[in-house]
Amino acid sequence: MANTPSARRVLIVEDEMLIAMMLQDMVADAGLEVEGVANSLNAGIDLANKADFDLAILDVNLNGEEVYPVAEILQRRGIPFIFSTGYGAGGIRSEFDTAPQVLKPFQQSLLVAALKAALE
């Protein structure tokens, strides 16, 4: 993502520590900065309300809780987001079906493409 004018900040909401670490590396490799990582729905809600970032990656299922309250906050704030899911394209609630998605297991090229799409 070398064509971005300056480093963009990304919030990662992911309950699996190893996946969160992998996403942090992929985000950094794409030329973006990780602003914060939340590993639960409550932490995600807190950061979604308070943190200063340009884009978020949201795991749909956080320890059995759906991430949609975080997505709703981001929509109100006008902050784009990407869903990460292992459920396939049909696993996203219909009101969010236009949001970019990346399927687990992640492929770097698909994640970077989704990040670019969300930032445009």
Phi and psi in degrees as a GROMACS rama.xvg file:
@    title "Ramachandran Plot"
@    xaxis  label "Phi"
@    yaxis  label "Psi"
@TYPE xy
-63.7512  -16.5686  ALA-2
-82.6343  1.72722  ASN-3
-75.9198  137.984  THR-4
-64.3389  -33.8811  PRO-5
-150.735  164.464  SER-6
-59.9959  133.502  ALA-7
-99.7936  147.449  ARG-8
-98.0513  137.028  ARG-9
-123.33  134.983  VAL-10
-98.0687  131.758  LEU-11
-112.094  125.267  ILE-12
-116.508  104.255  VAL-13
-152.586  127.357  GLU-14
-84.8689  -19.7662  ASP-15
-90.1967  116.238  GLU-16
-57.6626  -44.0034  MET-17
-65.1703  -38.1362  LEU-18
-67.965  -41.0246  ILE-19
-60.3039  -41.5657  ALA-20
-65.6256  -41.3044  MET-21
-62.4556  -43.4331  MET-22
-62.181  -39.7967  LEU-23
-59.3495  -43.7995  GLN-24
-64.2655  -42.931  ASP-25
-65.3854  -40.162  MET-26
-63.6566  -45.0858  VAL-27
-63.9001  -41.4083  ALA-28
-62.1867  -26.9775  ASP-29
-83.5721  2.06953  ALA-30
85.4316  17.3816  GLY-31
-109.929  162.807  LEU-32
-106.254  140.982  GLU-33
-86.4086  116.783  VAL-34
-81.9222  -34.3246  GLU-35
-171.499  160.843  GLY-36
-130.001  127.856  VAL-37
-113.943  134.736  ALA-38
-110.785  12.7536  ASN-39
-149.771  165.357  SER-40
-61.6714  -45.9939  LEU-41
-62.2281  -41.9726  ASN-42
-65.1571  -38.8537  ALA-43
-62.9461  -43.0262  GLY-44
-61.9921  -44.5335  ILE-45
-60.1163  -50.0509  ASP-46
-68.0398  -36.5374  LEU-47
-61.5453  -34.01  ALA-48
-79.2451  -32.8401  ASN-49
-110.981  -35.9503  LYS-50
-74.106  157.865  ALA-51
-106.141  107.342  ASP-52
-150.794  166.99  PHE-53
-105.497  -16.5265  ASP-54
-162.573  150.948  LEU-55
-131.904  148.423  ALA-56
-111.74  120.191  ILE-57
-116.927  118.155  LEU-58
-71.5515  128.751  ASP-59
-63.9968  -39.8175  VAL-60
-112.964  114.167  ASN-61
-110.713  97.0847  LEU-62
50.1758  42.866  ASN-63
88.3767  -3.93419  GLY-64
-107.469  140.469  GLU-65
-80.4999  144.692  GLU-66
-82.5902  1.04387  VAL-67
-57.3202  -32.611  TYR-68
-59.6785  -34.4152  PRO-69
-67.932  -44.1082  VAL-70
-60.0198  -38.9439  ALA-71
-64.7407  -40.7499  GLU-72
-61.9712  -45.5687  ILE-73
-63.5447  -39.8728  LEU-74
-59.4135  -46.3826  GLN-75
-60.6907  -36.0573  ARG-76
-83.2471  -7.00448  ARG-77
73.1504  27.4718  GLY-78
-102.147  123.658  ILE-79
-68.9838  155.767  PRO-80
-147.905  159.96  PHE-81
-121.478  136.174  ILE-82
-90.5436  138.284  PHE-83
-111.995  133.187  SER-84
-151.278  151.014  THR-85
-103.043  3.63272  GLY-86
-90.9952  -6.63532  TYR-87
86.8442  174.658  GLY-88
-61.6674  -28.6198  ALA-89
-80.8242  0.697251  GLY-90
-89.9776  6.30734  GLY-91
-104.191  137.475  ILE-92
-57.236  142.839  ARG-93
-58.369  -33.4784  SER-94
-69.8045  -10.6289  GLU-95
-114.18  11.7795  PHE-96
-69.9834  -7.86958  ASP-97
-90.377  -9.52173  THR-98
-70.122  141.027  ALA-99
-59.1441  148.731  PRO-100
-132.665  146.043  GLN-101
-124.654  136.444  VAL-102
-95.4714  140.954  LEU-103
-83.7867  142.894  LYS-104
-71.954  145.851  PRO-105
-72.908  143.794  PHE-106
-113.668  129.183  GLN-107
-51.5449  -46.0691  GLN-108
-63.5337  -37.8916  SER-109
-71.6937  -36.6073  LEU-110
-65.0982  -45.4652  LEU-111
-62.2504  -40.8795  VAL-112
-62.7164  -41.3535  ALA-113
-67.1628  -39.2819  ALA-114
-61.1117  -45.6961  LEU-115
-60.7938  -45.1929  LYS-116
-62.0393  -41.0241  ALA-117
-69.3178  -31.288  ALA-118
-82.9165  -12.7048  LEU-119
